[in-house]
Amino acid sequence: MKHQVPPSLPARRVLALLTCNASLRDDYQGALRLGIERVCAAEDVDLWVFAGRNNWIRSADQHRLFRLLDPSRVHGIVLAAGLIESFTPLEGVLQTLHERCAVPMCAVGQEVAGMPSFLIDNAAAAAQTADHLIQVHGCRRIACISGPRDHHEARERLRGVSEALRRHGLELDEQSVVSGNFAVSDGRHAVAELLARGQEFDGLLAANDHMALGAI
């Protein structure tokens, strides 16, 4: 009696989300991860999350994590570009991916050349917040806790604040801007620095919720 070998099952599709460990929380980053999880479940696709630590000192550690990606097992990559750039240079991550896992990719949070990019209008959103402080609360001396200086989304939010102030005949004093890294502790340190400088402000705008909580 002959036994027929059943045909091999097709490999399951696997999508990799590249992000940072902040995405394991239930906030903006966590909502992004949860949304991708729901779509993968609906489409019967496995999701692997590669979450680099945003408190690692050496960016080389991040790149070693992303080297675990293998094109024989991963069919596509969602790159949380804005989140990754908050703790390691994006160029190094992209180079690692192109060398080791050249599969279809898309970026979320900021534009990346050569791949589809899903963006939000950071400048307009920050401008609306500044408008609210000026028009509703009558603020005229606004201080700002910005994100990292080289971070694309942080720069766009700061640009939106500055443009909103100019529309109301106000200026954003450079001494009223302190950069942070989107963490609660950065909000605390930023306010301490503003007070140490002797800056007077009647409104305070933070680039994300965590720094706002720290400021409070």
C-alpha positions in Angstrom: 0.0 0.0 0.0 1.4 3.3 -1.0 1.3 6.4 1.2 1.0 9.7 -0.6 2.9 12.6 0.9 0.5 15.6 1.3 1.6 18.7 -0.5 3.5 21.2 1.7 1.4 23.9 3.1 2.2 27.4 1.9 4.2 29.4 4.4 2.1 31.8 6.5 2.5 35.4 5.6 4.5 37.4 8.2 4.5 41.1 8.7 7.2 42.8 10.8 6.6 46.0 12.8 9.8 47.8 13.6 9.3 50.2 16.4 10.5 51.0 19.9 9.7 49.6 23.3 7.4 52.6 24.0 5.0 51.0 21.5 4.2 48.3 24.0 2.2 50.8 26.1 -1.4 51.8 25.6 -0.8 55.3 24.2 -0.1 56.7 20.7 2.5 54.0 20.0 0.4 51.3 21.4 -2.6 52.4 19.4 -0.5 52.1 16.2 0.6 48.6 17.2 -2.9 47.6 18.1 -4.3 48.8 14.8 -1.7 46.7 12.9 -2.5 43.7 15.0 -6.2 44.0 14.2 -5.6 44.2 10.5 -3.2 41.2 10.6 -5.8 39.2 12.5 -8.5 40.0 10.0 -6.2 39.1 7.1 -4.8 35.9 8.8 -1.3 37.3 8.8 1.3 36.8 11.6 2.7 39.9 13.1 6.2 40.0 14.6 7.1 43.1 16.6 10.7 44.2 16.8 10.8 46.8 19.5 14.2 48.5 20.2 14.8 50.0 23.5 14.7 53.8 23.6 17.1 53.9 26.6 19.9 51.9 25.0 22.9 54.2 24.8 24.6 52.7 21.7 22.6 52.8 18.5 24.6 49.7 17.3 22.5 47.7 19.8 19.4 48.7 17.9 20.9 47.6 14.6 21.8 44.2 16.0 18.1 43.7 16.9 17.0 44.6 13.4 19.5 42.2 11.9 17.3 39.4 13.1 15.0 40.1 10.2 15.2 37.5 7.5 13.6 37.7 4.1 13.0 33.9 4.1 10.6 34.4 7.0 9.4 38.0 6.8 7.2 39.0 3.8 6.8 42.8 4.6 7.8 45.5 7.0 6.0 48.4 8.6 8.6 50.9 9.7 7.5 53.2 12.6 10.0 55.7 11.3 9.1 58.6 13.6 9.3 56.4 16.7 12.6 54.8 15.7 14.2 58.1 14.9 13.5 59.3 18.5 16.2 56.9 19.7 18.5 55.9 16.9 19.5 57.3 13.5 17.0 56.1 10.9 19.7 56.0 8.1 21.5 53.1 9.9 18.3 51.1 10.3 17.4 51.6 6.7 20.9 50.5 5.6 20.6 47.3 7.8 17.2 46.5 6.2 18.3 47.0 2.7 21.3 44.8 3.2 19.7 42.0 5.2 15.9 42.0 4.5 15.0 43.6 1.2 11.2 43.0 1.3 8.4 45.4 0.6 8.2 48.2 3.3 6.2 51.2 4.2 6.9 54.0 6.7 4.7 55.5 9.4 5.2 58.9 11.0 7.6 60.5 8.5 8.5 60.4 4.8 11.1 57.9 3.8 12.4 58.1 0.3 11.7 55.1 -1.9 8.8 53.6 0.1 5.1 54.5 0.7 4.9 56.8 3.7 1.9 57.4 5.9 2.0 60.9 7.6 0.0 63.1 9.9 0.1 66.9 9.6 2.2 67.6 12.7 2.6 71.3 11.9 -1.1 71.9 11.5 -1.9 70.0 14.7 0.6 71.9 16.8 -0.6 75.2 15.3 -4.1 74.4 16.4 -2.9 73.8 19.9 -1.0 77.1 19.9 -4.1 78.9 18.5 -6.2 77.5 21.4 -3.7 78.8 24.0 -3.8 82.2 22.4 -7.4 82.6 21.5 -9.1 80.8 24.4 -6.7 81.3 27.3 -5.2 84.7 26.2 -1.6 83.5 26.4 1.0 85.8 25.0 4.3 84.4 26.2 4.3 80.7 25.2 7.1 78.3 26.1 7.6 75.1 24.3 8.9 71.6 25.2 10.0 70.3 21.9 11.2 66.8 20.9 14.7 65.9 19.8 16.4 68.5 17.6 17.0 66.1 14.7 13.6 64.5 14.9 11.4 65.2 11.8 8.1 65.2 13.6 9.4 67.3 16.5 10.7 69.9 14.0 7.4 70.0 12.2 5.5 70.5 15.5 7.8 73.3 16.5 7.4 74.9 13.1 3.6 74.8 13.5 3.8 76.5 16.9 6.1 79.2 15.5 3.9 79.9 12.5 0.8 80.1 14.6 2.4 82.6 16.9 3.5 84.8 14.0 -0.1 84.9 12.7 -1.1 86.4 16.0 1.8 88.9 16.0 3.8 87.0 18.5 7.3 85.4 18.4 8.6 82.2 19.8 11.7 83.1 21.8 14.6 80.6 21.4 15.1 80.8 25.1 11.6 79.6 25.6 12.2 76.3 23.8 13.7 73.3 25.5 14.3 70.0 23.7 13.3 66.6 25.2 13.1 63.0 24.2 9.3 62.5 24.6 9.7 61.0 28.1 7.9 62.2 31.3 11.3 63.0 32.9 12.1 65.3 30.0 9.0 67.4 30.8 10.2 67.8 34.4 13.7 68.7 33.3 12.5 71.1 30.7 10.4 73.1 33.2 13.3 73.2 35.6 15.5 74.5 32.9 13.0 77.2 31.9 12.7 78.3 35.5 16.5 78.3 35.9 16.8 80.6 32.9 14.3 83.0 34.5 12.0 82.6 31.5 8.5 84.1 32.0 5.7 82.3 30.3 1.9 82.2 30.6 1.4 79.2 28.5 3.3 75.9 28.0 3.0 73.6 25.0 4.6 70.2 25.0 5.3 68.1 21.9 3.7 65.0 23.4 1.5 63.8 26.3 4.4 62.3 28.4 6.4 65.5 28.4 3.3 67.4 29.3 2.6 65.2 32.3 6.2 65.7 33.4 5.8 69.4 33.1 2.7 69.4 35.2 
